[in-house]
Structures are given as structure tokens and as C-alpha cells.
Amino acid sequence: MVASLAVAALIPLTTGAAFADDATTAAPERVIKDEVTLKVGPGGVTHARETIVYEFGGTRELRRTFVTRSHDSVTRDRVYKVENVKATSPDGGPANVSTSNSGTRTTVKVSGPAPFTGRKTVVLDYDVRGIATPLGGIEELRWTALGGWKVPMDAARVTVDAGTMIRSINCFAGPLEGLTGCSQFFTDHTRTRGEFRHDQLLPDEYVTVVVGLPAGTTKAQPIYERRHTVATAFSVNGITGSALAGLLLLLLGGVIALYLLRGRDARVVAQKAAEGDHAPLAGSEFEPPDGVRPGQIGTLIDEQADVIDVTATIVDLAVRGYLLIDEEDREVTGRLDWELQRLERPADDLLPYERLLLDSLFTAPDGTPRTAVKLSALGGTFANNLAKVRSAMYDDVVAQGWFARRPDRVRSRWTITGFILTGVGVLGTIALALFTDLALVGLAVIIAGAALAYGGQYMPAKTAHGATVLAHIIGFRAFLERGEISENDEIAARQRIALFSRFLPYAVVFDLVPKWAKTVENAGERAKGADNLYWYEGPAEWDLSKFAESMRTFTLTTSGSISQSRGL
């Protein structure tokens, strides 16, 4: 029993010892002591010898981190150079050195061939440049001499050998941005050496020493580097300034070119518009100025073959006797619709785009000809033909000599070029902003591309002949806008309905149907057969007083039907 009690009493002691050995083996790594001596040399180059006593826990390396960059302003950094790093170990610790830079830190890695345990001493020798700063009557040396470890540090010691009389010293320990003083800092009896001490630093804490020397001691200057940020990426320099100046000249040149092109049109219109401001007569026939047809007018004015120009052409074909527009009786059919009926008439005087439009209207989707078609039947089936007709209208204005090149192709060429240039500018700006200070060059390209894409809408230019015809058309529009035919005009009084019909397609293009329709809304009271037009038949109880509303609805419905794409 006595023997058993003795054994039981020893068990806890044995177990405790085993646990103690395991705890020692698994103890976390730490810096037992870190001592650095800084010797200030000419030009501010300071040589450092740093002795590190490190408690290893089975790793192959230690990492010493230096703060080598700080943000001085938005556009530049204060830089400290750690160079010529060498490592030795008097007790078999790691001695292979490599350095790397990341952001504001420089890391020195000291490694060995095999894992280390226990305490090892590593001696680092290196040079530091850029720590001196002239400040009025003194020269200040400020350097984050120790710290930045990922493990705790028990004791930190810094010695600064200035080689001259030290005027002032200071020391800070803890977080890099903190202002907590060190445990001890003082100068020796010669006042040429500064001593700095601090114990118990946590991971990522530092010791920063400050020494004031007589002005001009090292004659060193701080080292600054331009910092690459958004502000610097878009900074103005010789290259970016030249690019912006070139952009300004390019935009100014484009404005001048557009002014010369458009200014000529404006001058011609101002001079010759009055020539078309009357009811145009060719012998006893009513003819628009220069024989221009409705579809051509729309393309000439805004340089685009719009759907309304095609709709006006359909009305014009009816007025000229190539088809009849028959408005169905809504009370009978239950819906509003029109039937287009092809009339037998030679197509000798039709322009290519008019012939193409007429044939397309009276050709079924399967390719067979038809003599009549309801407007509602064109919905979803005519869109492809519409594109061909509009293309033929662009060809026509070139054939007439009003444009040197097709307006749509000129506009597309400039616009597409502008979009491509803008895309290149966006990609270029991103690349230049990431890697250089020339991002404004890319931005200038973006602006140039956008200006090109926008200005491309105005690049189609009329010829001198086209500008003259446009002037006459503007005068003709003024005549239609008034919507008045003098009662004293013998020809107008006798042929009021014929005049109304002949110019109605042009009123469609100019969006003047309501005003122009007033010229015949009371003609039924004075003219035989005026309850219908020879080219437009309305339902029962319909007369010319209702024509304006009928034509407004017809043009809207036609434009929608011929441009409607087939749904999926």
C-alpha cells in the first residue's frame, strides 16, 4: 500500500514534466532581442548592422520588414532605400538573403537549408539612403529602425553613431502611426551617439528614431518618387498637353469644315428660298419647283430616306394615277382599313425607287403579282421591301446630282469610324491609366472618337445644285404652310381640287396636311363630284370636310404597316 501511494504521488510530477517539455517544443516563435547600430556617413548613406536573436519553432526562415515608402502627397512618395543586404550567423542559423518589395514595405527573407529550432543569432548588414531631411537650422535623421515582425519582440535596442554633435533626439514605439514614446532614449557623454531602448513590442509594431544634427552635416536630400495614382495617370505633361492641343485643333478644324459645308447651304437657302414661295406652274400644269418629287424632298431636307417619305410617295403615286386608295366603311367592316388598287398605266415616267415601291406593293410574299392589297396585309411583310426602297431613294439623290455620295453611307462611315476610335480610346485610357501617366492621351482619343461619331451625322454635304433645289423647296414649303389659295386667282379657283391633290403628297412630307386640307374642305359646296377625289374614295356619307382626318390616319397607319417587322 505504501509503495502504491508513492507511485501515485509521482505520476502527476512525471506527467507535468512531459507537458512542460511539449510546451517548450511547441512554444511560439519570437524575437528575443533585436539590436541595430546605425553609422551615419557622407551623403546621408547610413550603414546598419543589426543583430537578431530569434527563437525558432521549426521553420526555415525569418522575415524582417522595413518601411521604405510613405505617401508625401497625392502625387509623390517619400522613398527610403535599403541596399547591399548581407546576412551571417555565428551559431549556424539561416544566412541566405533575398529581398522583395510590396507597396510601402521591403521584406528581407533570411533562410536556411533545414528547419531551425531554438535560439539562433542572425547578423544583417545593409545600407540605408534617404533618411536625412534638411529642416531649417538642423538636419533631421528619421528612420523606422526596428520592428515590423509578425511575432512579438522582447527587447529592441538602437544606437545611432552620428559622428558629430547631436542637437536633439526622440523616439517612438508601437503602431507606425502612433506617437507613444520609447522606454528610454538619451545621448552618451560625447553627445555624438544616441541610445534608444524599448521592450515588449507586439507584432507589426515599430521603433522609430529621430536624431537632429547640425545643418549641412551630410548634405543629403530626401528621395522622392512620383506615385502612380488616378491623379498622376491623368496629369498634364508635355505629351498629354500636346495630345489635348491636337484634339482642340482637330475639333476646331471640324467645326470650321462643318460651318463651310452647312454655311453654304444656309446662304443659298437665304438667297433663293423666295423663288419657290408661290403656286408653281409649268404651262397650265401644277408642278413643284425643279420637278422634285415628295420622296426626294424628304431625303434632300434631312439627308435621310424616312418612312414618311415612302408614305408620301405612295400618296403621290395615287395622285398621279398609278393606284387608287379606297377607304373601307368602318361601319360595315368593323375596323378602319384601306385598300390599294393598282391602275393600268405605263410606268415610263417613274423613277427607279418609285417603280420598285409600286411593284413591291402589288407583289405578294410568294412572288405572285396582285392587283389590290389591303393596308393591314402589309404589316410584317413589307419591311424588307421598305429597306430596298429607301436604299433606292439614296441612290436617286446622288443620280440627281444633289449629293456627291449617298448620305447614309457617308454618315455611317464617319459614325462607325468614330465608334471604333472611341472604343480604342476607352481601352487605351484604361491601359495608360494602369501603367503610365499618359491617360489623358487616351481620353483625348475618346473625345475625338465621340466627336467624330456625333459630327458624322452632319457630314453628308449637298452639292451647289442640291443646295439651290433645297432653297426652292423651302420656299415651296412656305407656300404650303399658309394653306391659302387666292379666290381671285382664276386658275386656282377653277382647279382648286386639282391643285390640292397635286401638292398633297408634299404636304404629307412637310406634316402640313391639316392646313393644306383647308383649301378644299368646303369645295363640295361649289364643285361637282367633290365628295370624292379621283384618287381617293371615301365611304358613304364622306366628303372633303373629313379628308384631313382621313389622310392623317392613313399616313400614320401606312407608315406603321410598311415598317412593321414580322414577329418571332
PEQUI-V398980 format. One line per field, one symbol per residue. burial: + if it has 24 or more other ideal C-beta (glycine too) atoms within 12 Angstrom, else -. Layout:
BEGIN
burial->???
END
This chain:
BEGIN
burial->----------------------------+++++++++++++--+++++++++++++--+-++++++++++------++++++--+++-+---+++-+-+-----++++++++---+--+++++++++++++++----+++++++++++++++++++++++++++-+++++++++-------+--+-+----+++++++--++--++++++++++--++-+-++---+----++++----+--++--+------+---+--++-++--++--++-++-+++-----+-+++-++++++++++-++++++++++++++++++++++++++-------+++++++-------+++++-+++++++----------+++--++-+++-++-+++++++++++-+-++-++++-++--++--+--++--+--++--++---+++++++++++++++++-++-++++++-++++++++++++++++--+-+------+--+++++++++++++++++++-+++++++-+---+--++++-++++---+++-+++-+++-++-+++-+++-----
END
